[in-house]
Amino acid sequence: MDIFVDTGVVFGWSYDEDKFHSNAISFVRRFPFKSNAYYSTKNILGIEINKLKYERTNGITRRIRKIIQFFQIFYNEIKDVSCHNHAAYRHLRYLIYRLLIRGGNPKKDHDAIYLTNALIWDVFTKKLIMPHFITTDKTDIYEKKEDISVIGIACLNCKPRLTIEYLRNVAK
């Protein structure tokens, strides 16, 4: 399977005190690196993990080192997807961002970037096997997956095969 992950999945796998840790561990065990391909937008992933490691550890050096160590393992397995040069990128990203901020949270730019890259990656990479976007964001992404797909169809002029899944639903 071809798996596009957001920050929550990687952070949960990297930090055992995070509430998504057990789900992320179960997911990666169920879909191991060796038999599945993992993708993400690596520059955004690095920025967000850097921010989270300090926010969630209260600066405890031992915990930060552990997060960095586990993050590097996952990061090395991920293939980078950055489609910012695609003709539809800016408009697609804008529409997804507008959809995501309807819930009132203006800090959804990174999620919009992930989703935009994932949709373009899916539509224009024909060799993908069962492409999935796995997220820990139930409310803003998973519950809006149909709307995200409609936006993808409108901007890319074809139906994405990408399945958006909530981590807890596929970790079992």
C-alpha positions as CSV (number, residue, x, y, z in Angstrom):
1,M,0.0,0.0,0.0
2,D,1.1,3.6,-0.6
3,I,0.6,5.6,2.5
4,F,0.7,9.4,2.9
5,V,1.0,10.4,6.5
6,D,0.6,13.7,8.4
7,T,2.5,14.8,11.4
8,G,0.2,13.2,14.0
9,V,1.0,9.7,12.8
10,V,4.8,10.2,12.8
11,F,4.7,12.1,16.1
12,G,2.5,9.4,17.7
13,W,5.0,6.7,16.6
14,S,7.9,8.8,17.9
15,Y,6.6,9.7,21.3
16,D,5.3,7.1,23.6
17,E,3.6,9.5,25.9
18,D,1.4,11.0,23.2
19,K,-2.2,9.8,23.1
20,F,-1.9,8.5,19.6
21,H,1.2,6.5,20.3
22,S,-0.4,3.0,20.6
23,N,-2.5,3.6,17.5
24,A,0.5,4.8,15.5
25,I,2.6,1.8,16.7
26,S,-0.2,-0.6,15.8
27,F,-0.6,1.0,12.4
28,V,3.1,0.8,11.5
29,R,3.2,-2.8,12.7
30,R,0.2,-3.6,10.5
31,F,1.7,-1.8,7.6
32,P,5.5,-2.1,8.0
33,F,8.0,0.0,6.2
34,K,9.4,-3.0,4.3
35,S,6.2,-3.9,2.5
36,N,4.5,-0.5,2.2
37,A,5.7,2.8,0.8
38,Y,5.3,5.9,3.1
39,Y,5.1,9.4,1.8
40,S,4.8,12.9,3.3
41,T,5.8,16.5,2.7
42,K,9.1,16.2,4.5
43,N,9.8,19.9,5.1
44,I,6.5,20.5,6.8
45,L,6.9,17.3,8.7
46,G,10.2,18.4,10.1
47,I,8.9,21.8,11.0
48,E,5.9,20.4,12.9
49,I,7.8,17.7,14.7
50,N,10.4,20.3,15.8
51,K,7.6,22.4,17.2
52,L,5.7,19.5,18.9
53,K,8.8,18.0,20.6
54,Y,9.2,21.2,22.6
55,E,5.5,21.8,23.2
56,R,4.7,18.3,24.5
57,T,7.8,17.6,26.5
58,N,8.2,20.7,28.6
59,G,11.8,20.8,27.4
60,I,12.8,17.5,29.1
61,T,16.0,16.7,27.2
62,R,15.7,12.9,27.5
63,R,12.2,12.9,26.0
64,I,13.3,15.3,23.2
65,R,16.3,13.0,22.3
66,K,13.9,10.0,22.2
67,I,11.5,11.8,19.9
68,I,14.4,12.9,17.6
69,Q,15.8,9.4,17.5
70,F,12.4,7.7,16.6
71,F,11.5,10.6,14.2
72,Q,14.8,10.0,12.2
73,I,13.9,6.4,11.7
74,F,10.5,7.2,10.3
75,Y,11.7,10.2,8.4
76,N,14.3,8.1,6.6
77,E,11.6,5.7,5.4
78,I,9.4,8.5,4.0
79,K,9.6,9.5,0.4
80,D,9.1,13.3,-0.1
81,V,6.1,14.6,-1.9
82,S,6.1,18.3,-2.8
83,C,4.0,19.3,-5.8
84,H,4.1,23.1,-5.3
85,N,5.1,23.5,-9.0
86,H,2.0,21.9,-10.3
87,A,-0.4,24.3,-12.1
88,A,-3.4,23.5,-9.8
89,Y,-1.4,23.6,-6.5
90,R,-2.1,27.1,-5.4
91,H,-5.9,27.1,-6.1
92,L,-6.3,23.6,-4.7
93,R,-4.4,24.5,-1.5
94,Y,-6.5,27.7,-1.1
95,L,-9.8,25.8,-1.4
96,I,-8.7,23.0,1.0
97,Y,-7.5,25.6,3.5
98,R,-10.8,27.5,3.3
99,L,-12.6,24.2,4.0
100,L,-10.4,23.3,6.9
101,I,-10.7,26.7,8.6
102,R,-14.5,26.6,8.6
103,G,-14.3,24.9,12.0
104,G,-12.7,28.1,13.4
105,N,-9.1,27.0,13.6
106,P,-7.0,29.3,11.4
107,K,-3.8,27.2,11.9
108,K,-4.6,24.7,9.1
109,D,-2.1,25.8,6.5
110,H,0.1,22.7,7.0
111,D,-2.8,20.4,6.8
112,A,-3.9,22.1,3.6
113,I,-0.3,21.6,2.2
114,Y,-0.3,17.9,3.1
115,L,-3.7,17.3,1.5
116,T,-2.9,19.3,-1.6
117,N,0.3,17.4,-2.1
118,A,-1.4,14.1,-1.4
119,L,-4.2,14.7,-3.9
120,I,-1.8,15.8,-6.7
121,W,0.5,12.9,-5.9
122,D,-2.3,10.5,-6.1
123,V,-3.8,11.8,-9.4
124,F,-0.5,12.1,-11.2
125,T,1.4,9.0,-9.9
126,K,-0.2,6.1,-11.8
127,K,1.9,3.3,-10.1
128,L,0.5,3.9,-6.6
129,I,-1.1,0.8,-4.9
130,M,-4.1,1.7,-2.8
131,P,-3.1,5.3,-2.0
132,H,-4.2,6.3,1.5
133,F,-3.9,9.5,3.5
134,I,-3.7,8.6,7.2
135,T,-4.4,11.3,9.8
136,T,-4.9,11.8,13.5
137,D,-7.2,14.8,12.7
138,K,-10.7,13.4,12.9
139,T,-12.7,16.6,12.9
140,D,-10.9,18.8,10.4
141,I,-9.7,16.2,7.9
142,Y,-11.4,12.8,8.3
143,E,-14.9,14.1,8.8
144,K,-14.5,16.4,5.8
145,K,-13.0,13.7,3.5
146,E,-15.9,13.8,1.0
147,D,-15.7,17.6,0.7
148,I,-11.9,17.3,0.2
149,S,-12.5,14.8,-2.6
150,V,-15.0,17.1,-4.3
151,I,-12.5,19.9,-4.2
152,G,-9.8,17.5,-5.6
153,I,-12.1,16.5,-8.5
154,A,-13.0,20.1,-9.3
155,C,-9.4,21.3,-9.3
156,L,-7.7,18.3,-10.9
157,N,-10.5,17.4,-13.4
158,C,-10.5,13.7,-12.3
159,K,-11.5,11.6,-9.4
160,P,-8.7,11.0,-6.9
161,R,-8.2,7.4,-5.8
162,L,-6.9,8.6,-2.4
163,T,-8.7,7.2,0.6
164,I,-8.6,9.5,3.7
165,E,-8.5,7.4,6.9
166,Y,-8.5,8.2,10.6
167,L,-5.6,6.5,12.3
168,R,-7.6,4.9,15.0
169,N,-9.9,3.2,12.4
170,V,-7.0,1.5,10.6
171,A,-4.7,0.8,13.5
172,K,-6.8,-2.1,14.7
